[in-house]
Amino acid sequence: MKTSIYALALVAGCAFAGSAFSQCTNDTTLTATGSFAGNTCGKNLALLSICGGGDGTNGAGTSVVQLNVGNGANIQLTVVSSTSGFNPELAYTTGACSSLSACSVDDTKTIAEPGSLTVGPDSPAPQPAAGNTFIFISDLNAEAPGCGAYNLTVAGTLPVKLQDFSVQ
């Protein structure tokens, strides 16, 4: 009986932890500056919050873009949506791609603000060290559709160290 109670408590704890902590699936990986078109609808639906769990998403979808940077990176991020009713959230983390990672960019605009389809430009402070970083694009507001098409622009420098080179 005692073993059954411990097993039940362990299963319940795992189920609760899974709802409080979510990892993400990348839409794409960028290694250069430029623009990337995407759509948040239906992406990472289990990612119910971002930025250390403090920003609750509306549940319609969150795009995740992995950005690989090198030492000396100096980046600036902008998101522009073309979908009415989608007010983008732009978040950036240098931690693991999860709901619990703290964000060094955490920008959103409310529905009532003019120009709410554009967020940014914004730069992480401090600028990231070499490694894999993650950009979250979502909507924190409850209005419909709460997801949609966007264009992400990454400007600046991403000095990435050459890892391997071969000529065939």
C-alpha positions in Angstrom: 0.0 0.0 0.0 2.8 2.4 1.0 4.6 1.7 -2.3 1.4 2.4 -4.3 0.9 5.8 -2.6 4.5 6.8 -3.3 4.1 5.7 -7.0 0.9 7.7 -7.3 2.5 10.7 -5.8 5.5 10.4 -8.2 3.2 10.2 -11.2 1.1 13.1 -10.0 4.2 15.2 -9.5 5.5 14.4 -12.9 2.2 15.4 -14.5 2.1 18.7 -12.6 5.7 19.5 -13.5 5.0 18.8 -17.2 2.3 21.4 -17.2 4.5 24.0 -15.5 7.6 23.5 -17.6 7.7 23.1 -21.4 10.4 22.8 -23.9 10.0 23.9 -27.4 10.4 22.8 -31.0 12.3 25.2 -33.3 10.6 26.4 -36.5 14.0 27.1 -38.1 17.7 27.8 -37.2 19.3 31.0 -38.4 23.1 31.5 -38.7 23.0 34.8 -40.5 21.3 38.2 -40.3 18.3 38.8 -42.6 14.6 38.2 -42.7 12.5 35.1 -41.9 8.8 34.7 -42.7 6.7 32.4 -40.5 3.4 31.7 -38.9 2.7 31.1 -35.2 -0.6 29.3 -35.6 -0.5 25.8 -34.1 3.2 25.9 -33.2 4.4 24.8 -29.7 0.9 24.6 -28.2 2.3 23.1 -25.0 4.4 26.3 -24.4 1.8 28.0 -22.3 4.2 30.6 -20.9 7.6 32.1 -21.8 10.2 34.4 -20.2 10.6 32.6 -16.9 7.0 31.6 -16.9 5.9 35.2 -16.5 4.3 35.7 -19.9 1.3 33.5 -20.5 0.7 32.9 -24.2 -2.9 32.8 -25.5 -2.5 29.2 -26.6 -3.0 29.7 -30.3 0.7 29.1 -31.1 4.3 30.2 -30.5 7.0 30.2 -33.1 10.5 29.5 -31.9 13.6 30.5 -34.0 17.0 29.3 -32.9 19.7 31.9 -33.6 23.3 30.8 -33.5 25.7 33.6 -32.5 29.4 33.9 -32.0 31.5 36.1 -29.6 31.1 39.7 -30.3 27.5 39.4 -31.6 25.5 42.7 -31.8 22.0 42.0 -32.8 18.7 43.9 -33.3 15.3 42.1 -33.6 12.0 43.3 -35.2 8.8 41.4 -35.8 6.1 42.7 -38.2 2.8 40.9 -38.4 0.5 40.9 -41.4 -2.5 39.3 -39.6 -5.3 41.4 -38.2 -6.0 40.4 -34.5 -2.4 39.1 -34.0 -0.5 41.4 -31.7 3.0 39.8 -31.6 5.1 39.3 -28.6 8.9 39.3 -29.3 11.0 37.5 -26.7 14.6 36.5 -26.7 16.6 34.1 -24.4 20.1 32.9 -24.2 19.1 30.1 -21.9 17.7 26.7 -22.9 14.6 26.8 -25.1 12.0 26.4 -22.4 9.2 28.2 -20.7 11.5 28.8 -17.6 14.3 30.6 -19.5 14.6 34.3 -18.6 14.3 36.7 -21.5 16.6 39.6 -22.3 14.1 41.0 -24.8 10.4 40.9 -23.7 8.3 43.2 -25.9 4.7 43.2 -26.7 2.1 45.8 -27.6 -1.4 45.9 -26.4 -4.4 45.7 -28.7 -5.2 49.4 -28.2 -1.8 50.7 -29.3 -1.4 52.1 -32.7 1.0 50.1 -34.9 0.5 47.1 -32.8 1.4 44.8 -35.7 5.1 45.8 -35.3 7.3 45.0 -32.3 10.8 46.3 -32.1 13.4 47.0 -33.1 15.0 45.9 -29.8 18.4 44.5 -28.8 19.2 42.1 -26.0 20.9 43.6 -23.0 23.6 42.5 -22.6 24.4 41.2 -26.1 24.7 37.4 -26.1 27.9 35.4 -25.9 28.6 32.6 -28.3 26.0 29.9 -28.4 22.5 28.9 -29.3 19.9 31.6 -28.5 16.1 31.5 -29.1 13.5 34.0 -30.3 9.9 33.5 -29.3 7.1 35.0 -31.3 3.6 34.6 -29.8 0.6 36.6 -28.8 -0.2 37.2 -25.1 -3.6 38.8 -25.7 -6.9 36.9 -25.7 -8.4 38.3 -28.9 -9.0 36.2 -32.0 -7.2 34.8 -33.9 -4.3 35.2 -31.5 -1.8 33.8 -34.0 -0.7 34.6 -37.5 1.9 35.4 -40.1 4.9 37.5 -39.3 8.3 38.6 -40.7 11.2 38.4 -38.3 14.2 40.7 -39.1 17.6 40.0 -37.4 20.0 42.8 -38.0 23.6 43.4 -36.8 26.5 41.0 -36.6 26.5 37.3 -35.7 30.2 36.4 -35.8 30.1 32.6 -36.0 33.3 30.6 -35.7 34.0 28.2 -38.6 33.8 24.7 -37.2 34.7 22.6 -40.2 35.7 23.1 -43.8 36.4 20.7 -46.6 36.7 20.7 -50.4 35.6 17.8 -52.4 
